[in-house]
Every structure is written in C-alpha cells, then in structure tokens.
Amino acid sequence: MKFNQVIFSAFFSAFFATTTVASDNLSKLQNMQRTDATFTKISQEGERADALKDILQFINLPSGFEISLYAVVPDARSMAMAPQGTVLFVGTRKDKVWSVVDRDRNRIADEVKDFAPSITFDIPNGPCFSPDGFLYVAERNRVLVFPAAEFFFESPDIAVGEVVSQGNLIPEEEESFNHSARVCDIGPDGKLYISLGQPHNVQPVDKLELYDRIGIGGIIRMNTDGSDREVYTHGVRNSVGQDFNPVTGELWWTDNQVDGMGDDIPPGELNRQTVAGQHFGFPWTNSRVEIPMYKEVPRPEGITFVEPQLELTAHAADLGMRFYHDDSYPERYHGGIFWAQHGSWNRTTPVGARVMFTALDADGNAVGAEVFADGWLNEATGEYRGRPMDIEFLPDGSMLISDDFAGAIWRIAYSPANQ
Amino acid sequence: MKLMYLLGGLMLAGYLEVGAADLTTGRLVAGMCQTCHGINGFAPIPIAPHIGGEPQSYIKNQLMAYKNSERDHEMMTIIATSLSIQQIEDVAAWYASHTATARLPSEVSEADAPSACISCHGVEGISLVEDAPNLAGEVNIYLATQLKAFRSGKRQHEIMTDIAAELSDDEIRDIANWYANTLLKIERPQ
C-alpha cells in the first residue's frame, strides 16, 4: 500500500506539476514531502451521540421507513460517497472535510476524522467524486482534486492537485462568507460542474456584467484539469444543490430566493436544465416573481427565462438534492428526486427543516413536491432540533441526510418488517 | 431664555422617544436572531458571530450601521432595516446582559497572542473597550473574512482599517486561528 501510494503520488505530482504552487502544505504534498499534520477524530459515543439519538423520536416518516443516527459529524454539509462505497466525504462551511467510515458495515459509522489535515481548507463545502474515484473539493475560491481518495484517506499526507488555484474561481474582492458554499458534480460529459452563489441578497446593477461573465450567480463547468471553463447556467441566485438525471443526463438544481420581500414570496425553486447556457431569470425574477430593484433594468436581449419545475414554500431554503437510482426504497420513489429543506432563518413562522420528494412523469418533468421526512423543527417553539442540508445514498440504497445544525448524519432505511 | 428652555425640552423629548432598553422585549426580538446567533448569543452556524455578552453599544452601533447602510450584509441589512430603534435598543440589551468568558487552550502560551489586537480585543478575545467586539471562539474563516473586508475597504473603521491594511494573508490567518482556538462560554443573566 505504502509503495503504491508513492508511485501514485509520483505520477500525480508530475501530472499536476504545471499547477500554481500555493502556500501552506500544498507544495510539500505535491513534492511528496511529509508534513507534521495529525488527525482530529470525532467520538461516536457519549453525551453528544445520546443527545442526537433523542431527536429521532420527533422525526415523522412514511410507513415502513425508519431513521437512525449514522454518524456524529460537526458542521456536516454536502456529502460525496466514494464509488466503492467504503468512505463518505463530508464538507463544512469551516475548514474541515470529514471522512466517515463504517468498517463493520452495520450501517453506523465507527470512525469520523478530518480528511487531509495537512491542507488548510477554506469553506470546503462541496465534495464530489468522478466515477473513476477522483475526489474534487470545491472551496470558496479554489478547487482541489485528490486522486483515489477512497484508498489514501488514511494518511494525513495525500496526493493533491489544484483544478482551480486559490483566487481563480472568483475575483478575490468578491469573496464573502455568505453564499460561498459551493457544490460540485461530474456530468455525463465528464466535466466538472460547480455552483457559484452570488454574494448579495440581490446583486448591485453595476456587478451584472462581471458576474454574468464569470458565472457568479450561475453554474460553471470545466474540464477536470480546469481548462475550457464556461458558464453553463445563468440567472441563479444561490444554488447549493444539484444532480444529473441518471436517465437523461439533464442537470437539475435547487435555488434560494430573495429575502426581504415578505414571508410568502418568492417561492423556492427546483429547476431542470435541458441545454447549456439557459437563463433562469435572476436577478430580474425569482420563479415568476419580479425583483423590484430590477424592474427598470433591461433584460438580456433575445432570451426567455426558464421557469422552475416546482415552486416551493417560500424561504424554506431548498439545498442538497439527489436522484434516487437505487432500488431498496419502494418503486414509487425510483427515479425521483429527494432534497433537503434547510429551514427558514427569518420567516415570522419558521418553515422547512425536512426532506422533500418529487416523482418525475413520462416527459421527465417534476410531478409535485411532497414531504418525505419532517420533525426537525419544533413547531411549538419555532426552534430547530436539526437542519437537513444534503442527501446522499449508501450502496444499500438507504438515505443519508447531513445536518449542519445538529452536527449529524441521519440514515433513513426502508424496512417494511418494522411497520 | 424661557423659549430656549422650552425648545430644548421639546428636542430632548423627541430624542427620548426611544425608551429605556427592556430585556423582556429584547428577548422577544432575539427570536428573529436566534436561528443564526442563538437565543443566548452563541451562534450555531459558522457564518454568524457569537454576540452574547458583547458590549451593548457595540451591538447597537452595528445594527444601526446596517440599518443606515453604512455596513452591508445580505441578511443583516434586511433584518436591521425592519427593526425599530427601540427594538435595536432592546435586543442589544438582551444580548449584552449575558456574560461572555473565554480561556486559552492549555497548549498555547499567552506570549504568542497577536500583539496588534490584544489592547482592544484582549488576549482571550473578550473585548476591553466599548467599540470592540469579542472575538473569542469565532470561526477562523469568519474572522479572516472580516479582516480582509477591513483591508479591502469593504468594511470601514477608524482603527481597524489601518491595522488590517498592514496585514498579509498569512498574518490574518494566524490572528484568526488564535482567537478561533480560544474557548468561549456564554451565560444567561440571573
């Protein structure tokens, strides 16, 4: 294993030799040098785990499903399951990516530790895998790649390359802490798709051209070596969830709507993109609601805004989404979309903090949103017990839900015997 | 003379329309803040700072700065604009009524505290002056983002603008890590 790793590192450090050398340990790692980094491990037992298990009694599920605590993972955000199903990688809005392992396959994680502790991460919210096992991590303003992360995560020093070097995803002066949680995916074309939220509530008019050119308030795509970057999606406010329909290869994504227009508008969005370069309306519209600040600003010429597939409860914060392409859930869920509603932050009556589902019809359109799991919001007090953020699936087809409020990953399995 | 007194009295009365801060109301207003900052001011999410036990005038001044568009944030601008000056007084009093204490983790030495910061923010990140926030236990990325905003001019302050102007990215990261590593405790008022 050690020997393999050296060979592997040698290959990849040569492969990535042309990338810009960053500060911190990146250059050391690219030159196969050791760092003195050590792991932070998260205890999976004790008070914290017990407090999380107490939340389970409040969660409502369709008949035949059961929920359990899969792992204690602080600040758990977007998730990526390794292709062989051995390790789950979990991003955060802080400076850690977590690796989560269930060695004995009893569907409860037994080891959670930080991934690549030798690397100084900066809002590494979005991990994603290519089918051949390259782990990409989209940060606030950099994209890293870890070849065969699934096999080499046990070492604090690991082969790494820069797909987009620090400061080149967006101009540095546009960096913010908000709307800076990226998500990524590898498309059916083998390209890397990355969401870039725009950092304002509504961007100032003088930012329009710059943002549209770079893809801020959009989704960009590029080759996995960072070349041929282009804006794939225009007119997004802040998307933190995307997935490709495994049947058609179309990109679907969620979006978060403008604040300050009232409790009940604009509606949340689930979008279906059929062609590169489509425009989804923002900042002129959110769903079909016009944004007042842009009423007098001319719309881009010759472009029809694509309307969302579903208009969702306003301010519920629709985030991570995944198509269901396994088979352990009942047939009505096959090929449909599950997504997490994080929950509102300033709505008079809080809404969200639940898992939603829609089936697709024969034309590949969303049928309608239904609640799949809820109870993370204490409706009596308006306080959150947890806030679902992203959806991923274990190889057995059961669902994992990340929760950055509770600091947990929940698992929902179908086991009709327990009805 | 009489007239001047009268005018002065009227102006004073107008100014004092904002009543004394009320903790009970402040707690209710804090319901709008709790998803991000916690009801006691210990923030459960990394993009928001801990505000429990911060100087009352600091909290009030920041909310007023958002309300008057002197400071801009995609969430805070909306919240602060919707608050009355009385609500700002009350919610600032609520959070300020908490007690924030901090200690250094055992493995660090006080001598390594960032010298440019400690005269206002303290070694442990508990504010020593009315116009400075606590920094203890904030997420390092939050602190670094604020320092970079001062450095770029996005956020302005008569003292912080000059201090941040001199800092490199590495120095900013070191300062942010120092305060992020301190252990913050916030207690409710008795």
HADDOCK unambig.tbl for C-alpha pairs under 7 A between the chains (distance, minus, plus):
assign (segid A and resid 93 and name CA) (segid B and resid 46 and name CA) 6.66 0.50 0.50
assign (segid A and resid 94 and name CA) (segid B and resid 46 and name CA) 6.71 0.50 0.50
assign (segid A and resid 94 and name CA) (segid B and resid 139 and name CA) 6.98 0.50 0.50
assign (segid A and resid 94 and name CA) (segid B and resid 141 and name CA) 6.56 0.50 0.50
assign (segid A and resid 176 and name CA) (segid B and resid 145 and name CA) 6.88 0.50 0.50
assign (segid A and resid 177 and name CA) (segid B and resid 47 and name CA) 6.11 0.50 0.50
assign (segid A and resid 177 and name CA) (segid B and resid 142 and name CA) 6.81 0.50 0.50
assign (segid A and resid 177 and name CA) (segid B and resid 145 and name CA) 6.73 0.50 0.50
assign (segid A and resid 178 and name CA) (segid B and resid 47 and name CA) 6.69 0.50 0.50
assign (segid A and resid 200 and name CA) (segid B and resid 74 and name CA) 5.03 0.50 0.50
assign (segid A and resid 201 and name CA) (segid B and resid 74 and name CA) 4.61 0.50 0.50
assign (segid A and resid 260 and name CA) (segid B and resid 78 and name CA) 5.85 0.50 0.50
assign (segid A and resid 345 and name CA) (segid B and resid 35 and name CA) 5.63 0.50 0.50
assign (segid A and resid 346 and name CA) (segid B and resid 32 and name CA) 5.79 0.50 0.50
assign (segid A and resid 405 and name CA) (segid B and resid 44 and name CA) 6.52 0.50 0.50
assign (segid A and resid 405 and name CA) (segid B and resid 45 and name CA) 6.93 0.50 0.50
